[in-house]
Amino acid sequence: MKTVTRYQSDDGLFFETEVACRKHEALVARVAEILARLRPVPTTTEFANGEGFVQQDRDTFLGVQRELSALARIAHEDRGFDRHFDYVDTADHPCGGSFIGRLLDDGGPAAVRAGWSRLMCTDPYFREWGQPYYAANPTTGMQVDVGARI
């Protein structure tokens, strides 16, 4: 038998090296810093089930989207997906449902994937809903900005 050392990050993931663990924690902190610029969303079941949205500022949202895209691009560089990232980098609308979301779901850093999920919940009017369904079908959700209550 031999002793094995593993490293656990603050969010509970395990890594074989301290360097990999610290790199992950730095990425988690960076994503949190980026997302902190958005208005917070409720964590209630009611919000997740379409009872209102949070109106995000257009310019702030697009900046967050571009920064998360840049982090996703690093994870997928040299794989021939530049045109998808270039599209998001110049878009003037939410791109949460773009191919980048698919790339992250199939194999991207968990922290970036979690951040991107907030973009997936945002409709063309920069209203962030509790789940992507309402971003794609906003008329099915309650038409009230619940962000003022937070």
N, CA, C and O of each residue as an XYZ file, in Angstrom:
600
protein
N       0.847     -1.168      0.000
C       0.000      0.000      0.000
C       0.891      1.229      0.000
O       1.973      1.240      0.587
N       0.397      2.284     -0.688
C       1.147      3.530     -0.642
C       0.200      4.690     -0.387
O      -0.984      4.632     -0.719
N       0.733      5.721      0.198
C      -0.045      6.919      0.500
C      -0.173      7.762     -0.759
O       0.798      7.945     -1.493
N      -1.384      8.279     -1.007
C      -1.655      9.117     -2.165
C      -2.147     10.469     -1.676
O      -3.007     10.555     -0.799
N      -1.597     11.502     -2.247
C      -2.023     12.853     -1.882
C      -2.865     13.438     -3.000
O      -2.472     13.436     -4.167
N      -4.041     13.943     -2.616
C      -4.904     14.654     -3.560
C      -5.255     15.999     -2.943
O      -5.154     16.192     -1.732
N      -5.666     16.917     -3.798
C      -5.990     18.268     -3.354
C      -7.447     18.562     -3.660
O      -7.919     18.325     -4.772
N      -8.159     19.083     -2.661
C      -9.566     19.400     -2.843
C      -9.755     20.907     -2.895
O      -9.290     21.638     -2.020
N     -10.449     21.361     -3.939
C     -10.700     22.793     -4.092
C     -11.831     23.225     -3.165
O     -12.532     22.392     -2.590
N     -11.996     24.527     -3.029
C     -13.036     25.068     -2.158
C     -14.434     24.630     -2.582
O     -15.336     24.560     -1.747
N     -14.629     24.336     -3.865
C     -15.950     23.908     -4.332
C     -16.097     22.380     -4.352
O     -17.068     21.858     -4.899
N     -15.146     21.675     -3.765
C     -15.286     20.238     -3.564
C     -14.686     19.328     -4.619
O     -14.771     18.109     -4.475
N     -14.085     19.864     -5.671
C     -13.469     19.020     -6.693
C     -12.090     18.561     -6.232
O     -11.423     19.246     -5.457
N     -11.672     17.398     -6.715
C     -10.369     16.840     -6.342
C      -9.402     16.930     -7.511
O      -9.791     16.803     -8.672
N      -8.122     17.154     -7.182
C      -7.066     17.295     -8.187
C      -5.853     16.505     -7.734
O      -5.620     16.308     -6.542
N      -5.093     16.063     -8.712
C      -3.901     15.266     -8.433
C      -2.717     16.141     -8.029
O      -1.809     15.673     -7.342
N      -2.717     17.416     -8.451
C      -1.598     18.299     -8.097
C      -2.121     19.592     -7.477
O      -3.237     20.033     -7.750
N      -1.292     20.170     -6.650
C      -1.636     21.444     -6.022
C      -1.777     22.543     -7.081
O      -2.644     23.410     -6.971
N      -0.927     22.501     -8.098
C      -0.967     23.504     -9.168
C      -2.314     23.462     -9.897
O      -2.916     24.505    -10.153
N      -2.779     22.273    -10.224
C      -4.068     22.138    -10.918
C      -5.217     22.636    -10.042
O      -6.147     23.277    -10.532
N      -5.151     22.342     -8.764
C      -6.183     22.791     -7.835
C      -6.193     24.314     -7.729
O      -7.255     24.935     -7.769
N      -5.032     24.906     -7.595
C      -4.950     26.372     -7.499
C      -5.400     27.045     -8.802
O      -6.028     28.103     -8.778
N      -5.077     26.432     -9.913
C      -5.501     26.966    -11.210
C      -7.032     26.958    -11.305
O      -7.639     27.928    -11.759
N      -7.638     25.866    -10.876
C      -9.096     25.762    -10.872
C      -9.715     26.824     -9.953
O     -10.664     27.507    -10.336
N      -9.175     26.953     -8.751
C      -9.725     27.933     -7.816
C      -9.579     29.356     -8.338
O     -10.452     30.191     -8.105
N      -8.495     29.640     -9.037
C      -8.324     30.970     -9.632
C      -9.379     31.208    -10.717
O      -9.908     32.313    -10.837
N      -9.682     30.176    -11.502
C     -10.703     30.307    -12.539
C     -12.086     30.512    -11.921
O     -12.857     31.344    -12.400
N     -12.402     29.778    -10.882
C     -13.679     29.948    -10.178
C     -13.799     31.379     -9.663
O     -14.848     32.007     -9.805
N     -12.738     31.885     -9.072
C     -12.758     33.251     -8.550
C     -12.917     34.269     -9.679
O     -13.632     35.259     -9.524
N     -12.266     34.033    -10.798
C     -12.372     34.953    -11.944
C     -13.791     34.976    -12.504
O     -14.324     36.045    -12.800
N     -14.403     33.807    -12.648
C     -15.783     33.745    -13.143
C     -16.720     34.451    -12.170
O     -17.603     35.194    -12.599
N     -16.544     34.232    -10.871
C     -17.382     34.901     -9.869
C     -17.225     36.419     -9.957
O     -18.200     37.161     -9.835
N     -16.005     36.865    -10.166
C     -15.730     38.305    -10.306
C     -16.442     38.869    -11.537
O     -17.004     39.963    -11.481
N     -16.421     38.142    -12.625
C     -17.097     38.585    -13.852
C     -18.601     38.630    -13.641
O     -19.247     39.623    -13.979
N     -19.163     37.564    -13.086
C     -20.616     37.488    -12.895
C     -21.132     38.487    -11.870
O     -22.304     38.861    -11.907
N     -20.278     38.919    -10.962
C     -20.697     39.877     -9.932
C     -21.157     41.196    -10.533
O     -21.836     41.977     -9.867
N     -20.799     41.450    -11.771
C     -21.223     42.698    -12.420
C     -22.690     42.645    -12.853
O     -23.307     43.686    -13.081
N     -23.245     41.444    -12.966
C     -24.656     41.304    -13.313
C     -25.521     41.510    -12.074
O     -25.070     41.302    -10.947
N     -26.770     41.921    -12.297
C     -27.711     41.995    -11.179
C     -27.951     40.582    -10.674
O     -28.053     39.652    -11.475
N     -28.043     40.405     -9.375
C     -28.266     39.058     -8.837
C     -29.658     38.544     -9.199
O     -30.578     39.326     -9.444
N     -29.796     37.237     -9.227
C     -31.088     36.615     -9.502
C     -31.547     35.839     -8.266
O     -30.727     35.337     -7.499
N     -32.870     35.748     -8.083
C     -33.390     34.963     -6.954
C     -33.021     33.487     -7.105
O     -32.809     33.004     -8.217
N     -32.948     32.795     -6.006
C     -32.641     31.368     -6.037
C     -33.875     30.540     -5.670
O     -33.756     29.386     -5.260
N     -35.042     31.130     -5.818
C     -36.275     30.456     -5.430
C     -36.797     29.550     -6.536
O     -36.473     29.727     -7.710
N     -37.602     28.586     -6.144
C     -38.260     27.712     -7.106
C     -39.207     28.518     -7.984
O     -39.343     28.238     -9.175
N     -39.857     29.515     -7.403
C     -40.790     30.343     -8.165
C     -40.082     31.044     -9.319
O     -40.605     31.094    -10.432
N     -38.900     31.582     -9.058
C     -38.144     32.242    -10.116
C     -37.756     31.234    -11.195
O     -37.875     31.522    -12.386
N     -37.302     30.080    -10.790
C     -36.917     29.040    -11.748
C     -38.117     28.597    -12.589
O     -37.949     28.125    -13.713
N     -39.310     28.749    -12.049
C     -40.522     28.328    -12.752
C     -41.233     29.474    -13.466
O     -42.434     29.391    -13.724
N     -40.513     30.529    -13.781
C     -41.052     31.569    -14.643
C     -41.771     32.715    -13.977
O     -42.420     33.512    -14.654
N     -41.672     32.818    -12.661
C     -42.356     33.912    -11.977
C     -41.481     35.161    -11.978
O     -40.977     35.589    -10.940
N     -41.313     35.740    -13.178
C     -40.576     36.979    -13.324
C     -39.179     36.795    -13.883
O     -38.696     35.680    -14.077
N     -38.553     37.931    -14.135
C     -37.211     37.979    -14.707
C     -36.419     39.063    -13.984
O     -36.974     39.822    -13.190
N     -35.131     39.129    -14.263
C     -34.277     40.211    -13.767
C     -33.745     40.935    -14.996
O     -33.087     40.334    -15.845
N     -34.030     42.208    -15.083
C     -33.571     43.002    -16.220
C     -32.091     43.317    -16.043
O     -31.694     43.966    -15.075
N     -31.282     42.850    -16.988
C     -29.847     43.126    -16.953
C     -29.536     44.337    -17.823
O     -30.218     44.600    -18.813
N     -28.504     45.062    -17.441
C     -28.034     46.192    -18.240
C     -27.362     45.639    -19.501
O     -26.512     44.753    -19.419
N     -27.744     46.164    -20.651
C     -27.256     45.672    -21.941
C     -25.732     45.685    -22.037
O     -25.122     44.661    -22.346
N     -25.117     46.837    -21.773
C     -23.668     46.960    -21.926
C     -22.913     46.087    -20.928
O     -21.899     45.477    -21.266
N     -23.414     46.034    -19.702
C     -22.783     45.186    -18.691
C     -22.875     43.723    -19.104
O     -21.895     42.983    -19.021
N     -24.055     43.313    -19.548
C     -24.261     41.932    -19.957
C     -23.328     41.556    -21.101
O     -22.687     40.506    -21.063
N     -23.250     42.411    -22.119
C     -22.391     42.098    -23.269
C     -20.927     42.007    -22.857
O     -20.191     41.180    -23.395
N     -20.489     42.840    -21.915
C     -19.120     42.746    -21.406
C     -18.873     41.426    -20.696
O     -17.830     40.799    -20.877
N     -19.844     41.005    -19.882
C     -19.742     39.720    -19.183
C     -19.693     38.581    -20.202
O     -18.886     37.659    -20.078
N     -20.551     38.654    -21.194
C     -20.590     37.626    -22.233
C     -19.240     37.510    -22.948
O     -18.758     36.404    -23.191
N     -18.647     38.626    -23.276
C     -17.349     38.605    -23.979
C     -16.244     38.041    -23.093
O     -15.382     37.304    -23.570
N     -16.266     38.382    -21.810
C     -15.225     37.866    -20.917
C     -15.364     36.364    -20.698
O     -14.364     35.647    -20.668
N     -16.599     35.881    -20.545
C     -16.794     34.436    -20.403
C     -16.422     33.714    -21.694
O     -15.878     32.609    -21.661
N     -16.715     34.339    -22.822
C     -16.327     33.764    -24.114
C     -14.808     33.639    -24.205
O     -14.294     32.640    -24.707
N     -14.099     34.643    -23.723
C     -12.631     34.599    -23.750
C     -12.103     33.445    -22.896
O     -11.144     32.777    -23.284
N     -12.724     33.206    -21.734
C     -12.305     32.087    -20.890
C     -12.623     30.752    -21.565
O     -11.831     29.814    -21.486
N     -13.770     30.664    -22.222
C     -14.134     29.434    -22.932
C     -13.204     29.201    -24.113
O     -12.854     28.062    -24.421
N     -12.810     30.272    -24.765
C     -11.902     30.163    -25.922
C     -10.569     29.544    -25.500
O     -10.006     28.730    -26.231
N     -10.071     29.920    -24.343
C      -8.808     29.367    -23.840
C      -8.916     27.849    -23.694
O      -7.980     27.119    -24.021
N     -10.063     27.380    -23.202
C     -10.248     25.943    -22.995
C     -10.381     25.184    -24.309
O     -10.146     23.976    -24.352
N     -10.753     25.874    -25.377
C     -11.005     25.194    -26.648
C     -10.127     25.717    -27.779
O     -10.457     25.548    -28.953
N      -9.007     26.352    -27.427
C      -8.134     26.856    -28.488
C      -7.546     25.695    -29.279
O      -7.435     24.572    -28.787
N      -7.180     25.995    -30.498
C      -6.585     24.995    -31.401
C      -7.536     23.852    -31.750
O      -7.094     22.755    -32.092
N      -8.841     24.110    -31.662
C      -9.803     23.059    -32.033
C     -10.665     23.488    -33.218
O     -11.604     22.782    -33.586
N     -10.354     24.641    -33.818
C     -11.064     25.068    -35.015
C     -12.395     25.744    -34.777
O     -13.227     25.803    -35.682
N     -12.614     26.253    -33.581
C     -13.891     26.878    -33.264
C     -13.828     28.402    -33.211
O     -14.755     29.037    -32.708
N     -12.758     28.992    -33.717
C     -12.569     30.440    -33.599
C     -13.751     31.244    -34.132
O     -14.111     32.265    -33.545
N     -14.355     30.807    -35.224
C     -15.444     31.604    -35.801
C     -16.622     31.739    -34.844
O     -17.322     32.751    -34.864
N     -16.846     30.729    -34.007
C     -17.935     30.800    -33.033
C     -17.611     31.817    -31.940
O     -18.478     32.581    -31.513
N     -16.377     31.819    -31.501
C     -15.968     32.787    -30.493
C     -15.936     34.194    -31.082
O     -16.330     35.152    -30.417
N     -15.475     34.324    -32.309
C     -15.450     35.632    -32.969
C     -16.853     36.212    -33.073
O     -17.049     37.412    -32.881
N     -17.832     35.361    -33.378
C     -19.225     35.804    -33.482
C     -19.701     36.381    -32.143
O     -20.266     37.475    -32.102
N     -19.475     35.653    -31.063
C     -19.903     36.109    -29.739
C     -19.179     37.391    -29.347
O     -19.772     38.284    -28.743
N     -17.910     37.481    -29.688
C     -17.117     38.649    -29.309
C     -17.615     39.934    -29.968
O     -17.355     41.025    -29.461
N     -18.325     39.820    -31.087
C     -18.817     41.014    -31.776
C     -20.334     41.153    -31.704
O     -20.885     42.123    -32.225
N     -21.012     40.213    -31.074
C     -22.479     40.227    -31.024
C     -22.992     41.378    -30.151
O     -22.359     41.765    -29.169
N     -24.158     41.913    -30.539
C     -24.795     42.961    -29.747
C     -26.069     42.440    -29.088
O     -26.970     43.214    -28.763
N     -26.137     41.129    -28.895
C     -27.298     40.483    -28.294
C     -26.818     39.274    -27.478
O     -25.686     38.825    -27.655
N     -27.666     38.747    -26.592
C     -27.272     37.565    -25.816
C     -27.005     36.362    -26.714
O     -27.762     36.087    -27.645
N     -25.916     35.646    -26.421
C     -25.518     34.476    -27.210
C     -25.407     33.226    -26.349
O     -24.656     32.307    -26.677
N     -26.149     33.189    -25.251
C     -26.059     32.036    -24.361
C     -26.386     30.726    -25.037
O     -25.803     29.695    -24.702
N     -27.324     30.747    -25.999
C     -27.712     29.538    -26.686
C     -26.864     29.213    -27.892
O     -27.245     28.371    -28.706
N     -25.724     29.860    -28.025
C     -24.856     29.637    -29.184
C     -24.071     28.336    -29.042
O     -24.192     27.626    -28.045
N     -23.276     28.045    -30.045
C     -22.472     26.830    -30.078
C     -21.481     26.772    -28.907
O     -21.068     25.687    -28.498
N     -21.109     27.904    -28.384
C     -20.168     27.909    -27.252
C     -20.779     27.191    -26.050
O     -20.089     26.463    -25.337
N     -22.063     27.399    -25.832
C     -22.736     26.681    -24.750
C     -22.635     25.180    -24.941
O     -22.431     24.439    -23.979
N     -22.778     24.732    -26.176
C     -22.662     23.305    -26.479
C     -21.243     22.817    -26.200
O     -21.050     21.750    -25.616
N     -20.253     23.601    -26.620
C     -18.862     23.221    -26.359
C     -18.608     23.064    -24.865
O     -17.973     22.103    -24.432
N     -19.106     24.008    -24.090
C     -18.882     23.964    -22.645
C     -19.613     22.789    -22.010
O     -19.087     22.152    -21.098
N     -20.817     22.499    -22.481
C     -21.542     21.350    -21.944
C     -20.833     20.042    -22.256
O     -20.836     19.114    -21.448
N     -20.223     19.976    -23.442
C     -19.539     18.748    -23.848
C     -18.171     18.571    -23.190
O     -17.640     17.461    -23.162
N     -17.601     19.642    -22.667
C     -16.291     19.477    -22.055
C     -15.551     20.770    -21.863
O     -14.533     21.007    -22.514
N     -16.026     21.581    -21.011
C     -15.336     22.820    -20.690
C     -15.165     22.926    -19.197
O     -15.712     22.114    -18.451
N     -14.420     23.906    -18.750
C     -14.248     24.090    -17.306
C     -15.603     24.290    -16.623
O     -16.426     25.080    -17.085
N     -15.827     23.576    -15.531
C     -17.114     23.641    -14.830
C     -17.465     25.069    -14.423
O     -18.630     25.462    -14.493
N     -16.485     25.839    -14.002
C     -16.755     27.214    -13.562
C     -17.267     28.071    -14.719
O     -18.194     28.860    -14.542
N     -16.675     27.922    -15.886
C     -17.106     28.700    -17.051
C     -18.472     28.211    -17.511
O     -19.328     29.013    -17.885
N     -18.676     26.913    -17.485
C     -19.968     26.345    -17.866
C     -21.081     26.878    -16.956
O     -22.162     27.219    -17.435
N     -20.824     26.948    -15.669
C     -21.820     27.467    -14.725
C     -22.102     28.944    -15.003
O     -23.251     29.382    -14.937
N     -21.064     29.703    -15.309
C     -21.271     31.109    -15.642
C     -22.042     31.271    -16.930
O     -22.921     32.126    -17.034
N     -21.713     30.449    -17.913
C     -22.389     30.533    -19.212
C     -23.875     30.197    -19.083
O     -24.693     30.676    -19.869
N     -24.224     29.374    -18.094
C     -25.629     29.001    -17.931
C     -26.489     30.225    -17.628
O     -27.667     30.255    -17.982
N     -25.916     31.225    -16.984
C     -26.677     32.463    -16.758
C     -26.943     33.174    -18.076
O     -28.005     33.770    -18.254
N     -25.992     33.118    -19.002
C     -26.209     33.735    -20.308
C     -27.309     32.996    -21.067
O     -28.085     33.609    -21.800
N     -27.371     31.686    -20.889
C     -28.392     30.900    -21.567
C     -29.799     31.253    -21.098
O     -30.774     30.997    -21.805
N     -29.905     31.830    -19.931
C     -31.209     32.190    -19.361
C     -31.636     33.607    -19.723
O     -32.625     34.099    -19.180
N     -30.926     34.272    -20.617
C     -31.200     35.669    -20.950
C     -31.790     35.787    -22.350
O     -31.252     35.248    -23.317
N     -32.913     36.506    -22.438
C     -33.615     36.652    -23.722
C     -33.061     37.845    -24.514
O     -32.198     38.561    -24.008
N     -33.534     38.070    -25.731
C     -33.002     39.157    -26.569
C     -33.183     40.559    -25.996
O     -32.563     41.511    -26.470
N     -34.039     40.687    -24.971
C     -34.259     41.985    -24.327
C     -33.440     42.130    -23.048
O     -33.671     43.038    -22.249
N     -32.491     41.235    -22.868
C     -31.568     41.236    -21.720
C     -32.308     41.003    -20.401
O     -31.908     41.505    -19.351
N     -33.382     40.239    -20.477
C     -34.111     39.822    -19.283
C     -33.617     38.431    -18.921
O     -33.702     37.506    -19.729
N     -33.106     38.285    -17.716
C     -32.597     36.993    -17.270
C     -33.694     36.252    -16.524
O     -34.238     36.742    -15.535
N     -34.004     35.074    -17.013
C     -35.053     34.235    -16.453
C     -34.429     33.147    -15.583
O     -33.206     33.025    -15.518
N     -35.257     32.368    -14.925
C     -34.775     31.319    -14.033
C     -34.291     30.067    -14.724
O     -33.649     29.225    -14.097
N     -34.587     29.925    -16.023
C     -34.092     28.793    -16.791
C     -34.149     29.138    -18.280
O     -34.895     30.030    -18.684
N     -33.365     28.436    -19.092
C     -33.314     28.762    -20.519
C     -34.661     28.676    -21.237
O     -34.875     29.379    -22.225
N     -35.560     27.838    -20.765
C     -36.866     27.715    -21.419
C     -37.542     29.079    -21.543
O     -38.084     29.414    -22.596
N     -37.509     29.850    -20.483
C     -38.192     31.145    -20.487
C     -37.448     32.180    -21.320
O     -38.066     33.114    -21.831
N     -36.147     32.034    -21.464
C     -35.403     32.932    -22.356
C     -35.819     32.680    -23.801
O     -35.895     33.614    -24.599
N     -36.089     31.420    -24.139
C     -36.517     31.065    -25.489
C     -38.013     31.298    -25.696
O     -38.462     31.484    -26.827
N     -38.785     31.287    -24.609
C     -40.242     31.452    -24.658
C     -40.686     32.475    -23.626
O     -41.452     32.130    -22.726
N     -40.235     33.723    -23.719
C     -40.477     34.702    -22.647
C     -41.947     35.021    -22.393
O     -42.292     35.441    -21.289
N     -42.817     34.837    -23.372
C     -44.226     35.153    -23.144
C     -44.904     34.147    -22.222
O     -46.022     34.385    -21.764
N     -44.236     33.017    -21.942
C     -44.822     32.026    -21.044
C     -44.504     32.324    -19.584
O     -45.085     31.710    -18.690
N     -43.593     33.254    -19.331
C     -43.245     33.625    -17.957
C     -43.991     34.874    -17.515
O     -44.543     35.607    -18.335
N     -44.001     35.105    -16.210
C     -44.649     36.291    -15.660
C     -43.833     37.532    -16.052
O     -42.618     37.561    -15.860
N     -44.486     38.528    -16.587
C     -43.828     39.715    -17.124
C     -43.597     40.770    -16.041
O     -44.205     41.840    -16.077
N     -42.733     40.477    -15.093
C     -42.433     41.414    -14.024
C     -40.941     41.295    -13.677
O     -40.396     40.195    -13.585
N     -40.301     42.450    -13.489
C     -38.880     42.480    -13.104
C     -38.798     42.260    -11.603
O     -39.117     43.157    -10.822
N     -38.374     41.075    -11.198
C     -38.276     40.769     -9.782
C     -36.937     41.196     -9.198
O     -36.699     41.038     -8.001
N     -36.075     41.732    -10.033
C     -34.762     42.162     -9.556
C     -34.831     43.273     -8.529
O     -33.938     43.398     -7.691
N     -35.875     44.078     -8.580
C     -36.023     45.165     -7.627
C     -36.272     44.657     -6.209
O     -36.044     45.387     -5.244
N     -36.733     43.421     -6.073
C     -37.029     42.839     -4.768
C     -35.808     42.268     -4.072
O     -35.847     41.972     -2.878
N     -34.727     42.114     -4.819
C     -33.535     41.461     -4.245
C     -32.711     42.468     -3.473
O     -31.671     42.117     -2.916
